[in-house]
Amino acid sequence: MRSSLKKLLKTLIEDSVKRSRVINVRVMGKDRSFLAYDRERDTIVVERGVWTDLDAHASVLLVEKSDLVKGARGHIITVTTGTHAVAAIPLLNGKFWNLCSIPKDQVSEKMSHCVLCANSVDGKLEISQRDVPCEKLVALDEWLLSIGFGLQDVVLLERNDKTLEHYRTLGQEWRVRPLAWTDVEMSAALNSSLKKIASKIVYYHSVKGVHFLSYSEFHRLVERASKNFAEFKSGLSELASELEDEGVSFIRMPKIHGHHEIEFFGLRRGAAEESLIPSLEALYRDMNDGKITKAGVISKMKKMDSLYLSLLARPEYEDEGCLAFREALYMHLTGEIYSIAGDGAVPAFDDRRTALPGATFEDGKPVFHPGTDSRSEVLLSNIRQIMSAGEIIEYANVYELRTDDTSKSTQPLGKGLTREIVFKTNRRPLTESFVEKRLSQSAVDYGCYVIARISGFKSLGVSLAEYRLMRRRDRERPGIFHDYYMRTRCEGEPLVDIPASYFKTRGTDVLAEDPQFVSALAFYMGDAAAQNVVMKKYDKNLRSSFYGIGKEIYRFEFDSRAGRLMPCDVSCCSLRGTMGWQDISYTEENMSDVVRFYTKRFASVLHSYAKEHQSVSLTDITTQFMLGFKCRTRAMAWSLMVRRDEFEHFDPKLPKRYGFIPKWRFVLWALDWQVNNLDAFSKSLENMLNVKLPE
């Protein structure tokens, strides 16, 4: 056993009174025995022999007694093998002692809206909410915690909006299973969903309780007909035999939202019911009635194998190792696809984070959760230090930000460079957030070099976030300290993540692209480009200016003149590469290289933008871009002009190895050159894009 779940359940039973009568029923084609234990008002029902299979997705039901017997008090927990129906059918049909007395026509309603389904996986209890209201889920979760389950022992599988919001207000979003971000995480999620019912067939078990049978697994069943006929018969019986008290097979038993207990994965809706399922059921009847030989069974199964293969919606679904298979199956298991490689959908920025253990705040004081590391503790402490008198934190959640680099990495969750804390206080109507990141270097005074650059550029008028330098002690290595910075979250969206709906406006009868929005955004793209050049963002290894790769965050507000949401500002959320231009000589040749290098990248981004938004011509987009570029350049040059003496004498007293003073003075000189040679940038863009800008 990998956790305390088995031990906890047995401890609860040892503390309980065993009911004298054992219930023997035939469920899912198998004779089963059930025992019950009363612990005060609560009752624990276990299937005999379940302990040996507890980690193999043993099925658990949770329900309040009052939902099954009017006026009853307490709770019921059942632990069984097979599917949830193994316990649900006898429980809701009144065969378990005095635990249920509801009319038969209410069974389906009670199962859908009152009974929580869960599974024992890797020693944890994974709960599927399905159609159970949030209030009932919370009440049953609180009951589990009250009888000895730890926060880390109960995992909530479904990301229901109302449920998510509830656990966020407790600082416990980490208890809701995160969506996969990397292919490694997605594959792990699929592997953890594997489950058997009674035969050798292995299914992918969804958060809604649906068992998905892949083509590959069906093919293995077909092969068993030739290699081990007894195992094959067991598998076919599981699929096609009618279930006691139900009158239907697993492959026809309704589960949820039009799905069945077992679904053939990869087929279009209704395809299995039209041909595959009737053929399986007919074969099962003929085999039981002795109307077909073993050779005939094998022949018909091979034909059904070919039929299943031909019905696949995509040929890639034949191969379980294929990325397309994993992505599509993950979508079915969770209800949404998150990690998409190649040309897939782009996740929203807020989805690029995974919650970590943190703390629940009681009267402003944190009660730390199991698994909270020292880094999160320091982060929560720093937030408390910025509160005003009388202001307390109501709740906070800590996240690890996931990046494209993360998706290519196998490093475990919690070891990433960047975290975010989202918190709410009693003095603020909305949540606020800060981003915290480990410094890229551990050298002495490197943190001061970071803060000096930020302060200098912010003073010039670059739209950077507010930064605070932090230091924490390494618990595992005494005397070792780690430097981090914490910055305000830049509100808005990176260019590639701006929702397509933002670009649309309603015409006479249809939604169409709004040229006004496209042009306005191009203006702020130029604004961001000017800031990029002034900061001299450059990476010599990547030969990158970092422009147009998600480091500029565009903000939107309702514009009363336009009567709609419009771009209103742009911020730079990253300091990476600033002062990175290696040649700091004051020459025309050097600045010509600067112009060519940066405008080449700008031209590439503008060309892609114009291709995607064709309601505005490339010439007009470039014109707006240069207008934004010139406006921001002139604003920064004006800031330099009015306080030139202070800027030129700025000396943060950093070690000479950082070369801050010569780099800073080059930045100031280059800004003067930039504002006096704006036409050089325009002409370079004209040549690269083959457009003619207005004078």
C-alpha positions as CSV (number, residue, x, y, z in Angstrom):
1,M,0.0,0.0,0.0
2,R,1.5,3.4,-1.0
3,S,-0.4,5.5,1.6
4,S,-2.4,5.3,4.8
5,L,-5.7,4.7,3.1
6,K,-5.9,1.0,3.7
7,K,-4.7,1.4,7.2
8,L,-7.2,4.2,7.9
9,L,-10.2,2.1,6.6
10,K,-9.2,-0.9,8.7
11,T,-8.8,1.4,11.7
12,L,-12.3,2.7,11.2
13,I,-13.6,-0.8,11.0
14,E,-11.8,-1.8,14.2
15,D,-13.5,1.1,15.9
16,S,-16.9,-0.1,14.6
17,V,-19.5,-2.7,15.5
18,K,-19.9,-5.5,12.9
19,R,-23.4,-6.3,11.7
20,S,-24.2,-10.0,12.3
21,R,-25.8,-10.7,8.9
22,V,-23.7,-11.1,5.8
23,I,-25.4,-10.1,2.5
24,N,-24.9,-12.5,-0.4
25,V,-26.0,-11.3,-3.8
26,R,-25.1,-12.0,-7.4
27,V,-24.0,-8.7,-9.1
28,M,-22.3,-8.3,-12.4
29,G,-22.4,-12.1,-13.1
30,K,-20.6,-12.9,-9.9
31,D,-21.6,-14.1,-6.4
32,R,-20.4,-11.5,-3.9
33,S,-20.6,-11.2,-0.1
34,F,-20.8,-7.9,1.8
35,L,-20.1,-7.1,5.4
36,A,-21.2,-3.9,7.3
37,Y,-19.7,-2.1,10.2
38,D,-21.5,0.6,12.2
39,R,-19.4,3.5,13.6
40,E,-21.8,5.5,15.7
41,R,-24.3,6.8,13.0
42,D,-22.0,5.9,10.1
43,T,-21.9,2.6,8.2
44,I,-19.0,1.1,6.3
45,V,-19.8,-1.6,3.8
46,V,-17.0,-3.7,2.3
47,E,-17.1,-6.5,-0.2
48,R,-15.3,-9.6,1.1
49,G,-11.9,-9.9,-0.5
50,V,-11.6,-6.3,-1.5
51,W,-8.5,-5.6,0.5
52,T,-6.2,-7.5,-1.9
53,D,-7.4,-5.4,-4.8
54,L,-7.7,-2.1,-3.1
55,D,-5.1,-0.4,-5.2
56,A,-6.5,-1.7,-8.5
57,H,-9.1,1.0,-8.7
58,A,-11.4,-0.4,-6.0
59,S,-14.7,1.3,-6.3
60,V,-16.0,3.5,-3.4
61,L,-19.5,5.0,-2.9
62,L,-20.2,7.9,-0.5
63,V,-23.7,9.0,0.4
64,E,-25.6,10.7,3.3
65,K,-28.1,8.3,4.9
66,S,-30.8,10.9,4.8
67,D,-30.8,10.7,1.0
68,L,-31.6,7.0,1.1
69,V,-33.8,6.8,4.2
70,K,-36.0,9.7,5.2
71,G,-34.9,11.2,8.6
72,A,-31.8,9.0,8.9
73,R,-28.6,10.5,10.2
74,G,-25.0,9.6,9.4
75,H,-23.1,8.5,6.3
76,I,-22.5,5.4,4.2
77,I,-19.2,4.4,2.6
78,T,-18.9,1.3,0.4
79,V,-15.7,-0.3,-0.8
80,T,-16.0,-3.0,-3.6
81,T,-14.3,-4.6,-6.5
82,G,-15.4,-4.1,-10.1
83,T,-17.5,-1.1,-11.0
84,H,-19.4,1.2,-8.8
85,A,-22.6,-0.6,-9.8
86,V,-21.3,-3.6,-7.8
87,A,-22.4,-1.8,-4.7
88,A,-24.8,0.7,-6.1
89,I,-27.3,-1.9,-7.6
90,P,-27.9,-3.8,-4.3
91,L,-27.6,-0.7,-2.2
92,L,-30.2,1.4,-4.1
93,N,-32.5,-1.6,-4.7
94,G,-32.8,-2.1,-0.9
95,K,-30.8,-5.4,-0.6
96,F,-28.3,-4.0,1.9
97,W,-29.8,-4.3,5.4
98,N,-31.9,-1.2,6.2
99,L,-29.7,1.3,4.4
100,C,-32.1,2.3,1.6
101,S,-35.9,2.6,1.2
102,I,-36.5,4.7,-1.9
103,P,-39.0,4.0,-4.8
104,K,-37.5,2.2,-7.8
105,D,-38.3,5.2,-10.0
106,Q,-36.0,7.4,-7.9
107,V,-32.9,5.1,-8.1
108,S,-31.4,6.8,-11.1
109,E,-32.0,10.3,-9.7
110,K,-30.4,9.4,-6.4
111,M,-27.4,7.8,-8.1
112,S,-26.8,10.8,-10.2
113,H,-27.3,13.6,-7.7
114,C,-26.7,12.2,-4.2
115,V,-24.1,9.4,-4.5
116,L,-20.5,10.3,-4.9
117,C,-18.4,7.7,-6.9
118,A,-14.7,7.4,-6.0
119,N,-11.8,5.0,-6.6
120,S,-8.8,3.9,-4.6
121,V,-5.8,4.8,-6.7
122,D,-2.2,4.7,-5.4
123,G,-3.5,4.8,-1.9
124,K,-5.6,7.9,-2.4
125,L,-9.3,8.3,-2.7
126,E,-10.1,9.9,-6.1
127,I,-13.6,11.4,-6.2
128,S,-15.8,12.0,-9.2
129,Q,-18.4,14.7,-8.7
130,R,-20.5,14.0,-11.9
131,D,-23.9,15.6,-11.4
132,V,-23.7,15.8,-7.6
133,P,-24.2,19.4,-6.4
134,C,-21.1,21.2,-5.0
135,E,-22.7,21.5,-1.5
136,K,-23.1,17.8,-1.2
137,L,-19.6,17.1,-2.4
138,V,-18.2,19.6,0.2
139,A,-20.3,18.0,3.0
140,L,-19.1,14.5,2.2
141,D,-15.5,15.7,1.8
142,E,-15.7,17.4,5.2
143,W,-17.1,14.1,6.7
144,L,-14.1,12.2,5.3
145,L,-11.7,14.7,6.8
146,S,-13.5,14.5,10.2
147,I,-13.1,10.7,10.4
148,G,-9.4,10.7,9.8
149,F,-8.7,11.2,6.1
150,G,-5.9,13.8,5.4
151,L,-6.2,16.6,2.9
152,Q,-3.6,14.8,0.7
153,D,-5.6,11.5,0.9
154,V,-8.7,12.9,-1.0
155,V,-8.3,14.0,-4.6
156,L,-11.2,15.8,-6.5
157,L,-11.1,14.7,-10.1
158,E,-13.4,17.1,-11.9
159,R,-12.7,20.8,-12.4
160,N,-16.3,22.0,-11.9
161,D,-16.4,25.8,-11.7
162,K,-18.4,26.1,-8.5
163,T,-16.3,23.4,-6.8
164,L,-13.1,25.0,-7.9
165,E,-14.1,28.3,-6.5
166,H,-15.0,26.7,-3.1
167,Y,-11.6,25.0,-2.7
168,R,-9.8,28.2,-3.9
169,T,-11.4,30.1,-1.0
170,L,-9.9,27.5,1.3
171,G,-6.5,27.8,-0.4
172,Q,-6.9,24.1,-1.4
173,E,-7.1,24.2,-5.2
174,W,-4.2,21.8,-5.2
175,R,-6.6,19.1,-4.0
176,V,-8.4,19.3,-7.4
177,R,-6.5,17.2,-9.9
178,P,-4.6,19.5,-12.3
179,L,-4.9,19.1,-16.0
180,A,-1.9,17.6,-17.8
181,W,0.5,20.2,-19.3
182,T,3.2,17.9,-20.6
183,D,2.9,14.8,-22.7
184,V,4.6,12.9,-19.8
185,E,1.9,14.1,-17.4
186,M,-0.9,13.2,-19.9
187,S,0.6,9.7,-20.3
188,A,0.8,9.3,-16.5
189,A,-2.9,10.3,-16.2
190,L,-3.9,7.7,-18.8
191,N,-1.9,5.0,-17.1
192,S,-3.4,5.8,-13.7
193,S,-6.9,5.5,-15.2
194,L,-6.4,1.8,-16.2
195,K,-8.9,-0.5,-14.6
196,K,-10.3,-4.0,-14.9
197,I,-13.9,-5.0,-14.0
198,A,-14.0,-8.8,-13.7
199,S,-12.2,-10.3,-16.7
200,K,-8.7,-9.7,-18.2
201,I,-10.0,-6.7,-20.2
202,V,-8.3,-3.4,-19.2
203,Y,-10.3,-0.2,-19.6
204,Y,-9.5,3.5,-19.3
205,H,-11.7,4.8,-16.5
206,S,-13.0,8.4,-16.9
207,V,-13.8,10.9,-14.1
208,K,-17.5,10.4,-15.0
209,G,-17.2,6.6,-14.4
210,V,-17.3,5.5,-18.0
211,H,-15.0,2.6,-19.0
212,F,-13.4,3.3,-22.4
213,L,-12.3,0.2,-24.4
214,S,-9.6,0.9,-26.9
215,Y,-9.3,-0.8,-30.3
216,S,-5.9,-2.2,-29.2
217,E,-7.5,-3.8,-26.1
218,F,-10.4,-5.2,-28.2
219,H,-7.8,-6.7,-30.6
220,R,-6.1,-8.4,-27.6
221,L,-9.5,-9.9,-26.7
222,V,-9.8,-11.2,-30.2
223,E,-6.3,-12.8,-29.9
224,R,-7.4,-14.5,-26.7
225,A,-10.1,-16.4,-28.6
226,S,-7.2,-18.3,-30.2
227,K,-4.8,-18.4,-27.3
228,N,-6.9,-18.8,-24.2
229,F,-10.6,-19.4,-25.0
230,A,-11.7,-19.5,-21.3
231,E,-10.3,-16.0,-20.8
232,F,-11.9,-14.8,-24.0
233,K,-15.3,-16.2,-22.9
234,S,-15.0,-14.3,-19.6
235,G,-14.2,-11.1,-21.5
236,L,-17.1,-11.5,-24.0
237,S,-19.5,-12.3,-21.1
238,E,-18.4,-9.1,-19.4
239,L,-19.2,-7.1,-22.5
240,A,-22.3,-8.7,-23.8
241,S,-24.2,-10.7,-21.1
242,E,-27.3,-9.2,-19.5
243,L,-26.7,-8.1,-15.9
244,E,-28.9,-9.3,-13.1
245,D,-31.7,-6.9,-12.2
246,E,-30.8,-4.6,-15.1
247,G,-31.7,-6.5,-18.2
248,V,-28.9,-4.9,-20.2
249,S,-25.2,-5.5,-20.8
250,F,-22.4,-3.2,-19.7
251,I,-22.1,-2.0,-23.3
252,R,-25.7,-0.8,-23.2
253,M,-26.1,0.2,-19.5
254,P,-26.7,4.0,-19.4
255,K,-24.0,5.8,-17.4
256,I,-24.0,9.6,-17.8
257,H,-24.8,12.2,-20.5
258,G,-25.6,9.6,-23.1
259,H,-22.5,7.4,-22.4
260,H,-22.7,3.8,-21.3
261,E,-20.8,1.9,-18.6
262,I,-18.5,0.7,-21.3
263,E,-17.8,2.7,-24.5
264,F,-15.8,1.7,-27.6
265,F,-13.3,4.4,-27.9
266,G,-12.5,6.1,-31.2
267,L,-15.9,5.6,-32.8
268,R,-18.4,8.3,-33.7
269,R,-21.5,8.6,-31.5
270,G,-23.9,5.8,-32.4
271,A,-21.5,3.8,-34.6
272,A,-21.0,1.0,-32.1
273,E,-24.8,0.6,-31.4
274,E,-25.5,0.3,-35.1
275,S,-23.3,-2.7,-35.9
276,L,-20.6,-3.7,-33.4
277,I,-22.7,-4.2,-30.3
278,P,-25.5,-6.2,-32.0
279,S,-22.9,-8.5,-33.5
280,L,-21.2,-9.1,-30.1
281,E,-24.5,-9.8,-28.4
282,A,-25.6,-12.2,-31.1
283,L,-22.3,-14.0,-30.9
284,Y,-22.5,-14.3,-27.2
285,R,-26.1,-15.8,-27.4
286,D,-25.0,-18.2,-30.1
287,M,-22.0,-19.3,-28.2
288,N,-24.1,-19.9,-25.0
289,D,-26.7,-21.8,-26.9
290,G,-24.1,-24.0,-28.6
291,K,-25.0,-22.8,-32.1
292,I,-21.5,-21.9,-33.1
293,T,-18.2,-23.7,-33.0
294,K,-15.0,-22.4,-31.5
295,A,-13.6,-21.9,-35.0
296,G,-16.8,-20.0,-35.9
297,V,-16.4,-17.7,-32.8
298,I,-12.8,-17.0,-33.8
299,S,-13.8,-16.2,-37.4
300,K,-16.6,-13.8,-36.3
301,M,-14.4,-12.0,-33.8
302,K,-11.8,-11.4,-36.5
303,K,-14.5,-9.9,-38.7
304,M,-15.6,-7.7,-35.8
305,D,-12.0,-6.7,-35.2
306,S,-11.8,-5.5,-38.8
307,L,-15.1,-3.8,-38.5
308,Y,-14.0,-1.9,-35.3
309,L,-10.8,-0.8,-37.1
310,S,-12.7,0.4,-40.2
311,L,-15.1,2.5,-38.0
312,L,-12.3,4.4,-36.2
313,A,-12.9,8.2,-36.6
314,R,-9.1,8.6,-37.1
315,P,-6.7,5.9,-38.2
316,E,-4.2,7.0,-35.5
317,Y,-6.6,5.6,-32.8
318,E,-5.4,2.1,-33.7
319,D,-2.1,2.9,-31.9
320,E,-2.2,3.6,-28.1
321,G,1.4,5.0,-28.4
322,C,0.3,7.7,-30.8
323,L,0.1,11.3,-29.6
324,A,-3.3,11.7,-31.3
325,F,-4.7,8.7,-29.4
326,R,-3.4,10.1,-26.1
327,E,-4.7,13.6,-26.7
328,A,-8.2,12.4,-27.7
329,L,-8.5,9.8,-25.0
330,Y,-7.3,12.4,-22.4
331,M,-10.1,14.7,-23.6
332,H,-12.7,12.0,-23.0
333,L,-11.3,11.0,-19.6
334,T,-11.2,14.5,-18.2
335,G,-13.7,16.4,-20.4
336,E,-11.1,18.8,-21.8
337,I,-7.8,18.6,-23.6
338,Y,-4.9,20.6,-22.1
339,S,-1.6,19.6,-23.4
340,I,-1.6,19.8,-27.2
341,A,1.7,19.6,-29.2
342,G,2.4,20.8,-32.7
343,D,-0.5,22.7,-34.3
344,G,-3.0,22.2,-31.5
345,A,-5.0,24.7,-29.6
346,V,-3.2,27.3,-27.4
347,P,-4.2,27.1,-23.7
348,A,-5.2,30.3,-21.9
349,F,-2.5,32.0,-19.8
350,D,-4.3,31.3,-16.6
351,D,-4.3,27.6,-17.5
352,R,-0.5,27.6,-17.6
353,R,-0.2,27.0,-13.9
354,T,-0.7,24.1,-11.5
355,A,-1.7,24.6,-7.8
356,L,0.7,23.6,-5.1
357,P,0.0,22.9,-1.3
358,G,-0.2,26.1,0.6
359,A,-2.3,27.2,3.6
360,T,-5.8,27.8,4.7
361,F,-6.1,31.2,6.5
362,E,-8.1,31.4,9.8
363,D,-8.5,34.9,11.1
364,G,-5.6,35.9,8.9
365,K,-3.2,33.3,10.2
366,P,-2.0,30.4,7.9
367,V,-2.6,26.8,8.7
368,F,-0.1,25.1,6.4
369,H,-1.2,22.1,4.4
370,P,0.7,18.8,4.2
371,G,3.3,19.0,1.5
372,T,3.8,22.7,1.7
373,D,7.5,23.5,1.0
374,S,9.6,26.2,2.5
375,R,9.5,28.3,-0.7
376,S,5.7,28.5,-0.5
377,E,5.9,29.3,3.2
378,V,8.2,32.2,2.6
379,L,6.1,33.4,-0.3
380,L,3.0,33.4,1.9
381,S,4.9,35.2,4.6
382,N,6.0,37.9,2.2
383,I,2.5,38.6,1.1
384,R,1.4,39.0,4.8
385,Q,4.2,41.6,5.3
386,I,2.7,43.9,2.7
387,M,-0.7,44.1,4.3
388,S,-2.0,47.4,5.7
389,A,-3.0,47.8,9.3
390,G,-6.2,45.8,9.9
391,E,-5.8,44.0,6.6
392,I,-5.7,40.2,6.7
393,I,-5.5,37.5,4.0
394,E,-8.8,35.7,3.6
395,Y,-7.4,33.0,1.2
396,A,-4.4,32.4,-1.0
397,N,-3.4,29.8,-3.5
398,V,0.1,29.1,-4.7
399,Y,0.8,27.9,-8.2
400,E,3.7,26.8,-10.3
401,L,3.7,28.5,-13.7
402,R,4.2,26.1,-16.6
403,T,6.0,27.3,-19.7
404,D,6.8,25.8,-23.1
405,D,10.2,24.9,-21.7
406,T,8.4,23.0,-18.9
407,S,6.5,21.0,-21.4
408,K,9.8,19.6,-22.7
409,S,11.1,18.8,-19.3
410,T,10.5,15.8,-17.0
411,Q,11.2,17.7,-13.8
412,P,8.6,17.0,-11.1
413,L,5.9,19.5,-10.1
414,G,7.2,21.9,-7.5
415,K,10.7,22.2,-8.9
416,G,10.0,24.8,-11.6
417,L,11.6,28.3,-11.6
418,T,8.4,30.3,-11.4
419,R,5.5,30.5,-9.0
420,E,2.5,32.7,-8.6
421,I,0.4,33.5,-5.5
422,V,-3.2,34.7,-5.9
423,F,-4.7,36.1,-2.8
424,K,-7.8,37.9,-1.4
425,T,-7.8,40.2,1.7
426,N,-10.6,41.7,3.7
427,R,-9.8,45.2,2.3
428,R,-9.7,44.3,-1.4
429,P,-12.8,43.4,-3.5
430,L,-10.8,41.4,-6.1
431,T,-8.1,38.9,-5.9
432,E,-4.5,40.1,-6.6
433,S,-1.5,38.1,-7.6
434,F,2.3,38.2,-7.5
435,V,4.7,36.2,-9.6
436,E,7.8,34.8,-7.8
437,K,10.9,33.5,-9.7
438,R,14.2,32.1,-8.8
439,L,17.1,34.2,-10.1
440,S,18.9,32.8,-13.2
441,Q,22.2,33.1,-11.4
442,S,23.3,32.6,-7.8
443,A,26.3,34.9,-7.9
444,V,26.7,37.5,-5.1
445,D,24.9,40.8,-5.9
446,Y,23.2,39.4,-9.0
447,G,19.8,40.2,-7.4
448,C,20.9,43.8,-7.0
449,Y,21.9,43.8,-10.7
450,V,18.3,42.7,-11.5
451,I,16.7,45.3,-9.4
452,A,19.0,48.1,-10.7
453,R,18.0,47.3,-14.3
454,I,14.3,47.2,-13.4
455,S,14.5,50.5,-11.5
456,G,16.4,52.2,-14.3
457,F,14.1,51.2,-17.1
458,K,10.9,51.9,-15.1
459,S,12.2,55.4,-14.4
460,L,12.7,55.8,-18.2
461,G,9.1,54.9,-18.8
462,V,9.3,51.2,-19.7
463,S,6.2,49.4,-18.5
464,L,7.7,46.8,-16.2
465,A,6.0,45.2,-13.2
466,E,6.9,46.1,-9.6
467,Y,9.7,43.8,-8.3
468,R,10.9,42.9,-4.8
469,L,14.0,40.9,-4.1
470,M,13.6,38.1,-1.6
471,R,16.0,35.7,0.1
472,R,15.3,32.4,1.8
473,R,17.4,30.0,3.8
474,D,17.9,26.4,2.4
475,R,16.5,24.1,5.0
476,E,18.5,21.1,3.8
477,R,21.8,23.0,3.5
478,P,22.6,25.2,6.5
479,G,24.2,28.5,5.6
480,I,23.0,28.4,2.0
481,F,20.6,31.1,0.8
482,H,18.6,31.4,-2.4
483,D,17.6,34.7,-4.0
484,Y,14.2,35.1,-5.7
485,Y,12.2,38.1,-6.9
486,M,8.5,38.7,-6.5
487,R,6.7,40.9,-9.0
488,T,3.2,42.1,-9.6
489,R,1.2,40.1,-12.1
490,C,0.9,41.9,-15.5
491,E,-2.8,41.8,-16.2
492,G,-3.8,40.9,-19.8
493,E,-2.9,38.5,-22.5
494,P,0.2,37.6,-24.6
495,L,-0.3,38.2,-28.3
496,V,-0.9,34.5,-29.2
497,D,-3.4,34.0,-26.3
498,I,-5.7,37.0,-27.1
499,P,-9.1,35.4,-27.5
500,A,-10.4,35.4,-31.1
501,S,-13.7,36.9,-29.9
502,Y,-11.8,40.1,-28.9
503,F,-11.2,40.8,-32.6
504,K,-14.9,40.4,-33.6
505,T,-17.7,42.9,-33.8
506,R,-21.3,42.3,-34.7
507,G,-22.4,43.7,-38.0
508,T,-25.8,43.6,-39.5
509,D,-26.4,39.9,-38.8
510,V,-23.0,38.2,-38.3
511,L,-19.8,38.5,-36.3
512,A,-16.9,39.9,-38.4
513,E,-13.4,41.1,-37.7
514,D,-13.2,44.7,-36.4
515,P,-10.5,46.6,-38.3
516,Q,-10.4,49.2,-35.6
517,F,-9.4,46.6,-33.0
518,V,-6.7,45.1,-35.3
519,S,-5.2,48.6,-35.9
520,A,-5.3,49.5,-32.2
521,L,-3.5,46.4,-31.2
522,A,-0.9,47.0,-33.9
523,F,-0.2,50.4,-32.3
524,Y,0.6,48.7,-28.9
525,M,2.7,46.1,-30.7
526,G,4.8,49.0,-31.9
527,D,4.8,50.4,-28.3
528,A,6.1,47.1,-27.0
529,A,8.7,47.0,-29.7
530,A,10.1,50.4,-28.8
531,Q,10.5,49.3,-25.2
532,N,12.2,46.1,-26.4
533,V,14.8,48.1,-28.4
534,V,15.5,50.6,-25.6
535,M,16.1,47.8,-23.1
536,K,18.4,46.2,-25.7
537,K,16.9,42.8,-25.0
538,Y,19.2,40.2,-26.7
539,D,20.4,36.7,-26.1
540,K,23.7,36.0,-27.8
541,N,23.2,32.2,-27.7
542,L,19.7,32.2,-29.1
543,R,20.3,35.4,-31.2
544,S,16.9,36.4,-30.0
545,S,15.3,39.7,-29.0
546,F,12.5,37.9,-27.2
547,Y,9.9,40.0,-29.0
548,G,6.6,38.4,-29.9
549,I,7.1,35.2,-27.9
550,G,4.7,35.9,-25.1
551,K,6.8,38.4,-23.0
552,E,4.6,41.4,-23.9
553,I,1.2,41.4,-22.1
554,Y,-1.6,43.4,-23.7
555,R,-4.3,44.9,-21.5
556,F,-7.9,45.6,-22.6
557,E,-10.6,47.9,-21.3
558,F,-14.1,49.0,-22.4
559,D,-13.7,52.0,-24.7
560,S,-16.9,54.2,-24.5
561,R,-16.1,55.8,-27.9
562,A,-15.7,52.6,-29.7
563,G,-18.5,51.0,-27.7
564,R,-16.5,47.8,-27.1
565,L,-13.5,46.2,-25.5
566,M,-10.3,47.7,-27.0
567,P,-6.5,47.4,-26.4
568,C,-5.4,50.1,-23.9
569,D,-1.9,49.3,-22.7
570,V,1.1,46.9,-23.0
571,S,3.5,45.7,-20.3
572,C,6.8,43.9,-20.4
573,C,6.6,40.9,-18.0
574,S,10.2,39.7,-18.4
575,L,13.6,41.2,-17.8
576,R,15.4,38.4,-19.6
577,G,18.1,39.6,-22.0
578,T,18.0,43.3,-21.0
579,M,21.3,45.1,-21.6
580,G,22.2,42.1,-23.6
581,W,23.5,43.8,-26.7
582,Q,27.2,43.1,-26.6
583,D,28.5,45.9,-28.7
584,I,28.3,49.1,-26.7
585,S,30.3,51.3,-29.0
586,Y,28.9,54.7,-29.8
587,T,29.0,54.3,-33.6
588,E,26.6,54.6,-36.5
589,E,27.6,51.2,-37.7
590,N,26.7,49.6,-34.4
591,M,23.2,51.3,-34.4
592,S,22.7,50.2,-38.0
593,D,23.2,46.7,-36.8
594,V,20.7,47.3,-34.0
595,V,18.1,48.6,-36.5
596,R,18.5,45.6,-38.8
597,F,18.5,43.0,-36.1
598,Y,15.3,44.3,-34.3
599,T,13.3,45.3,-37.4
600,K,13.9,41.8,-38.9
601,R,12.1,40.3,-35.9
602,F,9.4,43.0,-35.9
603,A,8.8,42.4,-39.6
604,S,8.3,38.6,-39.0
605,V,5.8,39.2,-36.3
606,L,3.9,41.9,-38.3
607,H,3.8,39.6,-41.4
608,S,2.2,36.8,-39.3
609,Y,-0.2,39.2,-37.7
610,A,-1.4,40.7,-41.0
611,K,-1.8,37.2,-42.5
612,E,-4.1,36.2,-39.6
613,H,-6.1,39.5,-39.6
614,Q,-6.7,40.4,-43.2
615,S,-9.4,43.1,-42.5
616,V,-6.5,45.6,-42.3
617,S,-3.7,45.7,-45.0
618,L,-0.1,45.0,-44.1
619,T,0.7,48.6,-44.9
620,D,-1.9,50.0,-42.5
621,I,-0.8,47.6,-39.8
622,T,2.8,48.6,-40.2
623,T,1.8,52.3,-40.2
624,Q,0.0,51.8,-36.8
625,F,2.9,49.8,-35.5
626,M,5.4,52.6,-36.3
627,L,3.1,55.1,-34.8
628,G,3.1,53.2,-31.5
629,F,6.9,52.7,-31.8
630,K,7.5,56.5,-32.2
631,C,5.1,57.5,-29.4
632,R,6.7,55.3,-26.8
633,T,10.2,56.2,-28.0
634,R,9.5,60.0,-27.7
635,A,7.9,59.5,-24.3
636,M,11.0,57.7,-23.0
637,A,13.3,60.3,-24.6
638,W,11.4,63.1,-22.9
639,S,11.8,61.3,-19.5
640,L,15.5,61.2,-20.2
641,M,15.7,64.8,-21.2
642,V,14.0,66.3,-18.2
643,R,16.1,64.3,-15.7
644,R,19.2,63.7,-17.7
645,D,21.6,64.5,-14.9
646,E,20.1,62.0,-12.5
647,F,20.0,59.2,-15.1
648,E,23.6,59.8,-16.2
649,H,24.9,59.7,-12.6
650,F,22.9,56.6,-11.7
651,D,25.4,54.2,-10.0
652,P,24.0,51.3,-8.0
653,K,27.6,50.3,-6.9
654,L,27.5,46.9,-8.4
655,P,30.6,44.7,-9.0
656,K,32.5,45.6,-12.1
657,R,31.9,42.1,-13.6
658,Y,28.3,43.1,-14.4
659,G,29.5,46.1,-16.4
660,F,26.4,48.0,-15.4
661,I,27.8,51.6,-15.8
662,P,29.1,51.3,-19.4
663,K,26.0,49.3,-20.4
664,W,23.6,51.9,-18.8
665,R,25.3,54.8,-20.4
666,F,25.1,53.1,-23.8
667,V,21.4,52.6,-23.2
668,L,21.0,56.3,-22.6
669,W,23.1,57.3,-25.7
670,A,21.2,54.7,-27.9
671,L,17.8,56.2,-26.7
672,D,19.0,59.6,-27.9
673,W,20.0,58.1,-31.2
674,Q,16.7,56.1,-31.5
675,V,14.5,59.2,-31.1
676,N,16.6,61.2,-33.6
677,N,16.6,58.4,-36.2
678,L,13.1,57.0,-36.1
679,D,13.0,57.1,-39.9
680,A,15.7,54.5,-40.0
681,F,13.4,52.0,-38.3
682,S,10.6,52.9,-40.7
683,K,12.7,52.5,-43.8
684,S,14.1,49.2,-42.6
685,L,10.6,47.8,-42.0
686,E,9.5,49.1,-45.4
687,N,12.3,47.2,-47.1
688,M,11.7,44.0,-45.2
689,L,7.9,44.0,-45.7
690,N,7.9,45.5,-49.1
691,V,5.5,48.3,-48.1
692,K,5.4,52.0,-48.5
693,L,4.6,53.9,-45.3
694,P,3.1,57.5,-45.4
695,E,5.6,60.3,-44.7
